[in-house]
Amino acid sequence: MKIAMVLASLVGIASAQVPNTPKSLDRAAIAEGIAKVKPAILACGTKSTAKGIVKTAVKVAPGGNVTNTVIKQTPDGALGQCVASAMQTATFAKTEEGGAFSYPFVF
């Protein structure tokens, strides 16, 4: 009986650990996640006559979903809001700790 309980607890521990999961987002993972929403972000630029940089600050959960997007700089409020909405839909590789980064989009 004790052996079965020990084995069950070891199996539970082993299944909770995901092998090869990076600790945090790296440059490649950020670029891959951004690439998924780049068409939507570029579409924001076609809806606006504003030109300039939209700088975003993005927080990502360990599961890869975006938990917060803040626009730090924008030439136009509507353009910034459109970019923020698109970034909220981005997904990134799963990590142990998630991550945060800033990313500029030039329009």
Secondary structure as UniProt FT lines:
FT   HELIX           2..16
FT   TURN            19..20
FT   HELIX           27..46
FT   STRAND          53..60
FT   TURN            62..63
FT   STRAND          65..73
FT   HELIX           77..88
FT   STRAND          99..106
//
